[in-house]
Amino acid sequence: MSDTVKFPYFYRTVPSELHLCAGIVRLLKHFSWTWVGILIPDDSSLTAVQIMREEIERNGGCITFIETFSALDKIPKINKTIHMSLPNVIIIYSNAENIWNLLTQINFLEIPSKIWITKTDLNFPSTHTMEPNVKNSTLSFTIVKKKIPSFPKFVQEVNFTLLPSDYFTQVWWNGLCDSQCPKSIKRACNTSHTLPLYKHCDNKYFGDSYSVYNAVYALAHALHDMLRTGSGSEEFWRLSDYLPWKLHRYLKNVHFKNILDEEIFFDENGDLNIGYNIISVVRLANKRIKSEIVGSYNPYAPPGQDFIINEKAIVWESTFTQIPPQAKCSQSCLPGFRKLMREGEPVCCYDCIPCPEGEVSNQTDMDICTKCPEDKWPNQRSDACVQKLKNFLSFEESLGIALTLIGIFFFLVTVVVLGIFIIYRNTPIVRANNRELSYILLISLMFCFPCSLIFIGRPEEVTCILRQTAFGITFSISLSTVLAKTITVVIAFQATKPGSKLRNWMGSRVSYSIVLSCSFLQILFCLVWLCTAPPFPYLNIQSETGTILIECNEGSIVAFYCVLGYLGFLAGLSFIVAFLARNLPDSFNEAKYITFSMLVFCSVWISFIPTYLSTRGKYMVAVVIFAILASNAGLLGCIFIPKCYIILLRPDRNNRKYLTKN
């Protein structure tokens, strides 16, 4: 009937069945009832049930059975289905007469823990002698019924002869003679007519009188408007075949206030803005039935007010262990979990499994978990994304403080050693093996120790560039100086031999040339690196779970390993030369100490490579700092501490005679 093409003149003062289906679905959704069975009479249209089924399934529910009834031979099958069915919610989509027939055939009182939903009021007349076969936990959708002022007076005073002379009208009229009718509508009369099953006397709102009232007045207003415009002439009224399409224009535009001060008008589909009451059936102690309004559904109401339910007013069956009762094949999956469908079972039957790593679900019964953004990570319950912890080696933590103090300590030790060498600059042990190279080495070491502090703290663009370049250049100066000192020892020993041509290579010019040329090559590497692909701050999201590592990306890996490789080349060359010169006959042969220092240096950096590659985050930075401090400390300790020992504690050895003694 909602098809405006097939039925263009159809107007409705009761809600559409489509709205009824939507209301039932809203009720199911409100209580999270997803496991449902449906009973429907054979003579009902399956269209509304099919629509309701699609809506239920779209909201994650399951229809486990749809049983039709009317013929007696189907009742045993339906009875067995209801008793054996697992769903707690059963919808009886039928009018009152069919429901009563079903109640007389099936003892609903013997069926425990079921929720019944009907589309008609089950408030049967109190005069009926049979015990009502209805339990609590029954919810009914009924058309909104309202008290119309003066309606009881109209019922009492209406002239029966003016009513249509059909059987239903006569039964209805005779029913007013019953002694149990309210005094406001009861009439005095003599009749032997048997009272019908359904009596308007027992209805608080006199049946569908409100809908009939609106229908009559809508038609009256439309006719009034048509007559007032002159379209209702006497000649026109005779053409009854043409009345529907003529009246259609006025009904479509009718707009008035009824006696309850409510605005009455039809929408584009020919429907009034009227909804349903939700009724809870209450079984009283005297085995009678009472109906209580516990909610409403009106699709025309504003959002948030279209569906209203008062859960506390609903009377549930005592056999339910949980209030409100549940009707699910599976329990709801809490946030942090997702549904996993069971193979071969309905869609509402599933298992709950935790969200995979890196994913969350923030609602119940989620089909899939969602991935967190790259800068966020699931919390412990996997129901929300939280900001990832940002990890870097800071000055505030214990590891950063310890490395900072160690770097400062060795810096101060280097300053002290440099001061000792300056104070005792004219002593033989300081002048031996090129005093100026010792100054250069000490100054470069003094700058190398603070270089380690650049690696501590949050990486920034400037610090990332300074880390690698300052480290590479100062280290190359130190190693170049060590190499120059080693070569100086070899040249000095060889030049003492008679006829040696190495005498021309004696002097500071060669030493300075070695230092400058070797350091310049490292500076060239660093400049090429900075001009092509310089280091930059980088947020490493993938390496550690739930943590953002703030690192310095080397930019060009090739340039990075060229700088490190060049340092390794200088260290290896210094070690080889010093090792070859370690047994030169001299009481204070510096080549021995350079050999030990290069052995420490190379050991540190060889062990550094696998350790560096196997660590992440701040611990990787700590490995770099430790390697810098350890290798520098090895150079400082092995080369200069023995000299300081002689200068300060054994001055008797600080003379030319002792140094030149074989």
C-alpha positions in Angstrom: 0.0 0.0 0.0 3.0 2.3 0.3 3.5 2.2 -3.4 2.3 5.7 -4.5 2.3 4.6 -8.2 -0.1 1.7 -7.6 -2.1 3.4 -4.8 -1.9 7.2 -5.4 -4.9 7.9 -3.2 -3.8 6.0 -0.2 -3.6 7.9 3.1 -2.7 6.4 6.4 -3.5 7.6 10.0 -1.7 4.6 11.5 2.1 4.0 11.3 3.5 2.1 8.3 4.5 -1.5 8.9 7.9 -0.5 7.7 8.2 1.8 10.8 7.1 -1.1 13.0 9.9 -3.2 11.6 12.3 -0.4 12.2 11.1 0.0 15.8 11.5 -3.7 16.5 15.1 -3.5 15.1 15.8 -0.5 17.3 14.6 -2.4 20.3 16.8 -5.4 19.5 19.8 -3.1 18.9 19.2 -1.2 22.2 19.4 -4.4 24.3 22.0 -6.0 22.0 19.8 -8.9 21.2 21.2 -10.6 18.1 19.8 -14.1 18.2 16.2 -14.0 17.1 13.4 -16.3 16.0 10.2 -15.2 14.1 6.7 -16.6 14.1 4.4 -15.4 11.4 0.9 -16.5 10.3 0.3 -17.9 6.9 -2.0 -15.1 5.8 0.5 -12.3 6.6 2.7 -10.5 4.0 6.2 -11.7 4.1 7.5 -8.4 2.7 7.7 -6.6 6.1 9.3 -9.7 7.7 11.9 -9.9 5.0 12.7 -6.2 5.4 13.0 -6.7 9.2 15.2 -9.8 8.6 17.6 -7.8 6.4 17.8 -5.0 9.0 18.5 -7.4 11.8 21.2 -9.1 9.8 22.7 -5.8 8.8 23.0 -4.9 12.4 24.9 -8.2 13.1 22.0 -10.3 14.2 20.9 -13.7 13.2 17.4 -15.1 12.3 17.7 -18.7 13.4 14.2 -19.7 12.3 11.1 -18.2 10.6 8.0 -20.4 11.3 4.6 -19.8 9.8 1.5 -20.9 11.6 -2.3 -21.2 11.2 -2.9 -24.8 10.3 -3.2 -27.1 13.3 -0.8 -29.6 11.8 2.0 -27.1 12.1 1.5 -26.4 15.8 3.5 -29.5 17.1 6.4 -28.5 14.8 6.3 -24.9 16.0 6.0 -26.0 19.6 9.1 -28.2 19.3 11.0 -25.5 17.5 10.3 -22.9 20.3 11.2 -25.4 23.1 14.5 -26.5 21.4 15.5 -23.1 20.0 18.5 -21.5 21.6 17.6 -17.8 20.9 16.0 -16.1 23.8 14.1 -13.5 21.6 11.1 -14.6 19.6 9.1 -12.2 17.5 5.4 -13.0 16.9 4.6 -10.9 13.9 0.9 -11.2 13.9 -2.4 -9.5 14.9 -4.3 -10.2 18.1 -6.6 -12.8 16.7 -3.8 -15.0 15.3 -1.8 -14.6 18.5 -4.7 -15.7 20.6 -5.1 -18.8 18.4 -1.4 -19.5 18.9 -1.7 -19.0 22.6 -4.5 -21.5 22.9 -2.4 -24.2 21.1 1.0 -23.6 22.8 1.5 -23.3 26.5 3.9 -20.4 26.6 4.0 -20.6 30.4 6.0 -23.8 30.1 8.7 -22.2 28.0 11.4 -20.7 30.3 13.7 -17.8 29.6 12.2 -16.4 26.5 11.6 -12.8 25.4 8.5 -12.3 23.4 8.0 -9.3 21.0 4.6 -8.8 19.4 3.0 -6.1 17.2 -0.3 -6.0 19.1 -1.4 -5.4 22.6 -1.9 -8.5 24.7 -4.2 -6.9 27.3 -7.0 -9.5 26.9 -10.4 -8.8 28.4 -10.7 -9.4 32.1 -14.1 -11.1 31.5 -12.5 -14.0 29.7 -12.7 -17.2 31.7 -9.5 -18.8 30.4 -6.2 -18.1 32.2 -4.1 -15.8 30.0 -1.3 -17.8 28.5 1.2 -14.9 28.6 4.3 -14.4 30.8 6.4 -11.4 31.8 9.3 -10.5 29.5 6.7 -9.8 26.7 7.0 -6.5 24.9 4.4 -5.3 22.4 4.4 -2.5 19.9 1.0 -0.8 19.7 -0.2 2.2 17.8 -0.1 5.3 19.9 -3.5 5.7 21.6 -4.7 8.8 23.3 -7.7 9.9 25.2 -10.0 12.1 23.2 -12.0 14.5 25.3 -15.8 14.0 25.1 -15.4 10.7 23.4 -17.0 8.7 26.2 -20.0 11.0 26.0 -20.2 10.5 22.3 -20.2 6.7 22.7 -22.9 6.9 25.3 -25.2 9.2 23.4 -24.7 8.2 19.8 -27.8 7.1 17.9 -27.3 3.5 17.1 -29.5 3.7 14.0 -27.0 6.2 12.5 -24.2 3.6 12.6 -23.5 1.2 9.7 -25.6 -1.9 10.0 -23.0 -4.6 10.0 -22.2 -7.4 12.4 -19.2 -5.8 13.9 -21.0 -2.6 14.7 -23.9 -4.6 16.4 -21.4 -6.6 18.5 -19.6 -3.5 19.4 -22.8 -1.7 20.4 -24.1 -4.6 22.4 -20.9 -4.8 24.2 -21.7 -1.4 25.8 -24.5 -3.2 27.7 -22.0 -5.2 29.8 -22.1 -4.4 33.5 -18.3 -4.3 33.7 -18.0 -1.4 31.2 -16.9 1.9 32.7 -19.8 4.1 33.7 -18.6 6.8 31.3 -19.5 4.6 28.3 -21.9 2.0 29.7 -25.4 2.0 28.3 -28.6 0.4 29.6 -30.1 -2.1 27.3 -31.4 -5.7 27.2 -29.6 -8.2 24.9 -28.9 -11.9 24.8 -25.9 -11.5 22.5 -22.8 -13.3 23.6 -19.9 -11.0 24.4 -17.0 -11.1 21.9 -13.5 -12.1 22.9 -12.1 -8.6 22.5 -14.1 -5.9 24.3 -13.6 -2.2 23.9 -14.9 -1.7 27.4 -11.6 -3.1 28.8 -9.5 -0.8 26.7 -8.2 2.2 28.4 -8.0 4.2 25.3 -11.0 2.6 23.5 -9.1 0.8 20.8 -8.0 2.7 17.7 -10.4 5.6 18.3 -7.5 8.1 18.1 -6.5 7.0 14.6 -10.1 6.8 13.4 -10.7 10.3 14.9 -7.8 11.8 12.9 -8.9 10.0 9.7 -12.5 11.3 10.0 -11.4 14.9 10.7 -8.8 14.8 7.9 -11.4 13.8 5.4 -13.8 16.4 6.8 -11.3 19.2 6.4 -10.4 18.1 2.9 -14.1 18.0 1.9 -14.6 21.4 3.5 -11.7 22.9 1.6 -13.0 21.4 -1.6 -16.5 22.8 -1.1 -15.2 26.2 -0.1 -13.2 26.5 -3.4 -16.4 25.6 -5.4 -15.2 22.2 -6.5 -18.0 20.5 -4.7 -21.0 21.5 -6.7 -24.0 19.3 -6.8 -23.3 18.2 -10.3 -19.7 17.2 -9.4 -20.8 15.1 -6.4 -22.8 12.9 -8.8 -19.6 12.0 -10.6 -18.5 9.8 -7.7 -16.0 8.0 -10.0 -13.9 11.2 -10.2 -14.1 12.1 -6.5 -10.9 10.3 -5.4 -8.4 12.1 -7.6 -10.2 15.5 -7.0 -10.2 15.0 -3.2 -6.6 13.8 -3.4 -5.4 17.3 -4.0 -7.0 18.6 -0.8 -6.1 15.7 1.4 -2.5 16.1 0.4 -2.5 19.7 1.5 -4.7 19.3 4.6 -3.2 20.9 7.7 -5.2 21.4 11.0 -5.1 21.1 14.7 -7.2 18.4 16.4 -9.0 18.6 19.7 -5.7 17.7 21.5 -4.0 20.7 19.9 -1.9 18.5 17.7 -1.0 19.4 14.2 -2.3 16.9 11.7 -0.9 16.7 8.2 0.2 14.1 5.7 3.8 13.8 4.5 4.8 13.1 1.0 4.1 9.4 1.5 0.6 10.0 2.8 1.5 9.2 6.4 0.7 11.0 9.6 3.6 11.7 12.0 2.5 9.1 14.5 4.5 6.2 16.1 4.2 3.3 18.4 4.1 2.7 22.2 6.1 -0.1 23.6 4.1 -2.1 26.1 5.4 -4.4 28.8 3.1 -7.2 29.8 2.8 -7.8 33.6 1.3 -10.9 34.9 -0.4 -10.1 38.2 -0.7 -12.3 41.3 -4.4 -13.0 40.4 -3.2 -14.4 37.1 -4.6 -11.5 35.2 -2.6 -9.4 32.7 -1.8 -5.7 32.9 -0.1 -3.6 30.3 2.4 -0.8 31.1 3.8 1.7 28.6 7.6 1.5 28.9 8.7 3.3 25.8 7.9 4.6 22.4 9.1 4.7 18.8 8.3 7.6 16.5 10.4 7.9 13.3 9.2 11.5 12.9 10.6 12.6 16.2 14.0 14.5 16.3 17.1 12.3 16.5 17.6 11.1 20.1 13.9 11.3 20.8 12.7 8.9 18.2 13.3 5.8 20.4 12.7 6.0 24.1 12.8 3.0 26.5 12.5 2.9 30.3 14.3 -0.3 31.2 13.5 -0.1 34.9 9.8 -0.2 34.1 10.0 -3.5 32.3 9.1 -6.6 34.3 11.3 -9.5 33.3 10.7 -13.2 33.9 12.3 -14.4 37.2 14.2 -17.2 35.5 16.6 -14.8 33.8 20.0 -14.7 35.6 20.9 -11.4 34.1 18.9 -8.2 33.9 18.2 -7.1 31.2 18.5 -10.6 29.7 20.9 -11.4 27.0 20.0 -12.9 23.6 23.3 -13.7 21.9 24.9 -16.7 20.3 28.3 -15.3 21.6 29.1 -12.8 24.2 30.1 -9.3 23.1 33.7 -8.8 22.1 35.1 -6.1 24.4 37.2 -3.3 23.1 40.7 -4.6 22.4 39.2 -7.8 20.7 37.6 -8.5 17.4 35.2 -11.1 16.1 36.3 -14.3 14.4 33.4 -16.0 12.7 32.9 -19.7 13.3 32.9 -21.7 10.2 29.6 -23.1 9.2 27.6 -21.1 11.9 25.5 -18.0 11.7 27.2 -14.6 11.5 26.2 -13.8 15.1 28.1 -16.8 16.4 31.8 -16.0 16.7 34.8 -16.1 18.9 36.6 -13.1 20.4 40.4 -12.8 19.6 42.8 -10.1 20.7 43.7 -7.4 18.2 47.0 -8.1 16.4 50.0 -6.1 17.5 49.8 -2.5 16.4 46.0 -2.6 16.0 43.1 -1.5 18.3 39.3 -1.8 18.6 37.6 0.9 20.6 34.0 -0.5 20.4 32.3 -3.7 21.3 31.8 -6.4 18.7 34.2 -5.0 16.1 34.7 -7.1 13.0 38.2 -5.8 12.4 40.8 -4.0 14.4 42.2 -0.7 13.0 45.9 0.2 12.8 47.2 3.0 14.9 48.8 6.0 13.1 52.6 5.7 12.8 53.3 8.0 15.7 50.9 6.1 18.0 50.7 2.6 19.6 48.0 0.6 21.3 47.7 0.8 25.0 47.9 -2.3 27.2 44.2 -3.1 26.6 44.4 -2.5 22.9 41.3 -0.3 23.0 43.0 3.1 22.2 46.0 4.5 20.5 48.4 6.3 22.7 51.4 8.4 21.7 54.5 6.4 21.3 57.4 7.0 23.7 60.1 9.1 22.2 63.5 7.5 22.9 66.9 9.2 22.8 69.9 9.4 25.0 69.3 12.5 27.2 71.4 14.3 29.7 68.8 13.7 32.4 69.0 9.9 32.5 71.6 8.0 34.4 73.4 6.6 31.4 73.6 10.1 29.8 74.9 11.6 33.1 77.5 8.8 33.5 78.9 9.3 30.0 78.9 13.0 30.3 80.8 12.9 33.6 83.3 10.4 32.0 83.8 12.7 29.0 84.3 15.8 31.2 86.7 13.8 33.4 88.9 12.8 30.6 88.8 16.2 29.1 90.1 17.7 32.4 92.8 15.0 32.6 93.9 15.9 29.0 94.0 19.6 30.1 96.1 18.7 33.1 98.5 16.6 31.0 98.8 19.4 28.4 99.5 21.8 31.3 102.2 19.5 32.6 103.8 19.3 29.2 103.8 23.0 28.8 105.3 23.6 32.2 108.0 21.0 31.6 108.4 21.8 28.0 112.1 22.2 28.2 112.7 18.8 29.8 114.3 16.0 27.8 111.3 13.7 28.0 108.9 16.4 26.6 111.3 17.4 23.9 111.9 13.8 22.8 109.8 12.6 19.9 108.7 16.0 18.7 107.3 18.3 21.4 105.0 20.1 19.0 103.4 16.9 17.8 102.7 16.1 21.4 100.9 19.4 21.8 98.9 18.8 18.7 97.9 15.3 19.8 96.9 16.5 23.3 94.8 19.4 21.9 93.1 17.1 19.4 92.4 14.6 22.2 91.1 17.5 24.3 88.5 18.2 21.6 87.7 14.6 21.0 86.4 14.0 24.5 83.8 16.9 24.2 82.8 15.5 20.8 81.1 12.6 22.6 78.8 15.1 24.4 77.3 16.1 21.0 75.9 12.5 20.8 73.9 13.1 24.0 70.6 14.9 23.9 67.7 15.1 21.4 69.1 14.9 17.8 68.7 18.2 15.9 69.8 19.1 12.4 72.9 21.0 13.6 73.9 18.3 16.1 73.5 15.5 13.6 75.9 17.3 11.2 78.4 18.1 14.0 78.4 14.6 15.4 79.9 12.9 12.4 82.0 15.7 11.1 83.6 16.8 14.4 84.2 13.2 15.4 85.7 12.3 12.0 88.0 15.4 11.7 89.3 15.5 15.3 89.9 11.8 15.3 91.8 12.1 11.9 94.0 14.8 13.4 94.8 12.6 16.5 95.6 9.6 14.3 97.6 11.6 11.8 99.6 13.0 14.7 100.2 9.5 16.1 101.3 8.4 12.6 103.6 11.4 12.3 105.1 10.7 15.8 105.6 7.0 14.8 107.3 7.9 11.5 109.4 10.5 13.4 110.7 7.8 15.7 111.7 5.6 12.8 113.3 8.4 10.9 115.2 9.5 14.0 116.6 6.1 14.6 117.5 5.5 11.0 119.1 8.9 10.6 121.7 8.1 13.4 123.3 5.5 11.2 126.4 6.6 9.3 125.7 7.7 5.7 121.9 7.7 6.1 120.0 9.8 3.7 117.2 10.2 6.1 119.0 13.0 7.9 117.4 15.4 5.3 114.0 14.3 6.4 114.6 15.2 10.0 112.7 18.2 11.3 109.2 19.3 12.0 108.4 20.1 8.4 107.8 16.4 7.5 105.8 15.8 10.7 103.5 18.8 10.0 103.1 17.7 6.4 101.9 14.3 7.4 99.4 15.7 9.9 98.1 18.3 7.5 97.8 16.0 4.5 96.1 13.2 6.4 93.7 15.5 8.1 92.9 17.4 4.9 91.9 14.2 3.2 89.4 13.5 6.0 88.1 17.1 5.8 87.6 16.6 2.1 85.6 13.4 2.8 83.4 15.3 5.2 82.8 18.2 2.8 81.7 15.9 0.1 79.4 14.1 2.5 77.8 17.3 3.7 77.3 18.6 0.1 75.8 15.4 -1.2 73.7 13.8 1.5 74.3 15.3 5.0 73.1 13.6 8.2 69.6 14.6 9.4 67.2 13.9 12.4 65.1 10.9 11.8 62.1 9.4 13.6 62.6 5.6 13.6 59.1 4.1 14.1 59.8 0.6 13.0 62.8 -0.6 15.0 61.2 -0.8 18.5 57.6 -1.7 19.4 55.7 1.1 20.9 58.7 3.5 20.7 59.8 6.3 18.4 63.6 6.3 18.2 64.9 9.8 17.5 68.1 9.2 15.7 70.5 10.8 13.3 70.3 9.3 9.9 73.7 9.2 8.3 72.3 10.4 4.9 74.9 8.8 2.7 75.9 5.4 4.0 78.8 5.3 1.6 80.2 8.6 2.9 79.7 7.4 6.5 81.7 4.3 6.0 84.3 6.2 4.0 85.0 8.4 7.0 85.1 5.4 9.4 87.2 3.4 7.0 89.7 6.2 6.6 90.1 6.4 10.4 90.6 2.7 10.5 93.2 3.0 7.7 95.1 5.7 9.7 94.9 3.6 12.9 96.0 0.4 11.1 99.0 2.2 9.4 100.1 3.7 12.7 99.8 0.4 14.4 101.9 -1.4 11.7 104.7 1.3 11.7 104.8 1.4 15.5 104.8 -2.4 15.8 107.8 -2.6 13.5 109.6 0.1 15.5 108.8 -1.2 18.9 112.2 -2.9 19.4 114.4 0.0 18.5 117.2 0.3 21.0 116.2 3.3 23.2 115.5 3.6 26.9 112.4 5.6 26.2 111.2 4.3 22.8 107.8 6.0 22.2 107.0 3.5 19.5 106.3 0.9 22.2 103.6 3.0 23.8 102.2 4.0 20.4 101.9 0.3 19.6 100.0 -0.3 22.8 97.8 2.7 22.2 96.9 1.6 18.7 96.3 -1.9 19.9 93.7 -0.5 22.4 92.3 1.8 19.7 91.9 -0.9 17.1 90.5 -3.4 19.7 87.8 -0.9 20.7 86.7 -0.1 17.2 86.8 -3.7 15.9 84.5 -4.7 18.8 82.5 -1.6 18.2 81.3 -2.7 14.7 79.2 -5.8 15.7 78.0 -4.1 18.9 76.9 -1.0 17.0 75.0 -3.1 14.4 73.2 -5.2 17.0 71.8 -2.3 19.2 69.1 0.3 18.6 68.1 3.7 19.9 70.0 5.3 22.8 72.1 2.2 23.4 73.5 2.4 20.0 74.5 6.0 20.7 76.0 4.9 24.0 78.1 2.4 22.2 79.5 5.1 19.9 80.2 7.4 22.9 81.9 4.6 24.7 84.1 3.8 21.7 85.1 7.4 21.4 85.9 7.7 25.1 87.7 4.4 25.3 89.9 4.9 22.2 90.8 8.4 23.2 91.5 7.3 26.7 93.8 4.5 25.3 95.8 7.1 23.3 96.0 9.4 26.3 96.9 6.7 28.8 99.4 4.7 26.7 101.3 7.6 25.2 101.3 10.3 27.9 100.7 8.8 31.3 104.2 7.1 31.3 105.8 10.4 30.5 103.8 12.2 33.2 104.9 9.5 35.7 108.5 10.2 34.9 108.0 14.0 35.0 106.2 14.1 38.3 107.3 11.0 40.2 110.7 10.0 38.7 112.5 13.3 37.8 115.8 11.5 38.1 115.0 9.7 34.8 114.1 13.0 33.1 117.5 13.6 31.6 119.3 13.1 28.4 121.7 10.5 29.8 118.9 8.2 30.9 116.9 8.7 27.6 119.9 7.9 25.4 121.1 4.9 27.5 121.0 1.6 25.6 
